[in-house]
Amino acid sequence: MEDVQKHQAAIAMPIDRVGVKGLRLPIIVRDRESGIQHTVAQVSLSVDLPAEFKGTHMSRFIEALEHWSGELDYHSFRTLLDDVVVRLQARSAHVRFVFPFFLRRPSPKSGANGLMDYTCRVDGYLKEGKLRFTLGADVPVMTVCPCSKAISEEGAHSQRAEVRIRTRFDGFVWLEDLIEIAEKSGSCQVYSLLKREDEKFVTEAAFANPTFVEDVVREAAKGLDEHEQINWYKVEVESFESIHNHSAFAIIEGGE
């Protein structure tokens, strides 16, 4: 049959990335406590397209996923990207997995267990045989405003914030490492299940440790700096302000 995709493009212009997105796929990720965890990822795959070709072969992305093991680690990720490059006859390929990662967290006083989910992601970019592998996690925390506390006779405004960490590293890094660094950076950790004694503890702990968004991003960056395997990171903190109709944010990028 005629290969229309390889026809001459009407506009001879190279495309940086062309591919598919919004795919859902069951995957297996590493879990420090249980060994592995089954979850479902949103997947996007793309390649570069030379100026002379009209289009790429979209079905080959799906074929590559069908032949992939489904185990999300560095080596299997490299295998998937190599396969995409070969199947699409491309010079570069990009794959992204975004998925919920679950941890069972005991409440601070009652010890009641609740399941927390964290949005995690893996990005891989392969070009000329070199792989850039990025691991990330988005983690909710609680913050209490130091200024509000200092100027108010009673109370202070508090809110949830989100710590978004992206890392590159040597060797291996647990998702749990990134989550724990993020959770330690806010006024207090967020829990899915709180009894009354837990709620009292969380409220008092947060108000004893007020933090600006700038404090949170610096604390998270410090934790990433101190991690032996991490050689590059970007951390963004967004505070969903409770007394404003806008968010506050801060970003630090460090490493190579």
PENOR-V992285 format. One record per backbone hydrogen bond with DSSP energy under -1.0 kcal/mol. NH is the residue of the N-H (numbers start at 1). CO is the residue of the C=O. Records with the same first field share a line. If there is no record, write none. Layout:
NH: CO  CO
//
This chain:
4: 2
6: 3
7: 4
13: 11
15: 49
18: 47
20: 45
23: 43
25: 41
27: 39
28: 70
29: 37
31: 35
35: 31
37: 29
39: 27
41: 25
42: 98
43: 23
44: 96
45: 20
46: 94
47: 18
48: 92
49: 15
53: 50
54: 7
55: 5
60: 57
61: 58
63: 59
64: 60
65: 61
66: 62
67: 63
68: 65
72: 28
73: 71
77: 73
78: 74
79: 75
80: 76
81: 77
82: 78
83: 79
84: 80
85: 81
86: 82
87: 83
88: 84
90: 85
93: 126
94: 46
95: 124
96: 44
97: 122
98: 42
99: 120
101: 118
103: 116
105: 114
107: 112
114: 105
116: 103
118: 101
120: 99
121: 136
122: 97
123: 134
124: 95
125: 132
126: 93
127: 130
128: 91
130: 127
132: 125
134: 123
135: 167
136: 121
137: 165
138: 119
139: 163
141: 161
142: 188
143: 159
145: 157
149: 145
150: 146
151: 147
159: 143
161: 141
162: 238
163: 139
164: 236
165: 137
166: 234
167: 135
168: 232
170: 229
178: 174
179: 175
180: 176
181: 177
182: 178
183: 179
184: 180
185: 182
187: 142
188: 142
199: 195
200: 196
201: 197
202: 198
203: 199
204: 200
205: 201
206: 202
207: 203
208: 204
209: 206
211: 144
216: 212
217: 213
218: 214
219: 215
220: 216
221: 217
222: 218
223: 219
224: 220
225: 221
226: 222
231: 168
232: 168
233: 254
234: 166
235: 252
236: 164
237: 250
238: 162
239: 248
240: 160
241: 239
248: 239
250: 237
252: 235
254: 233
256: 231
//
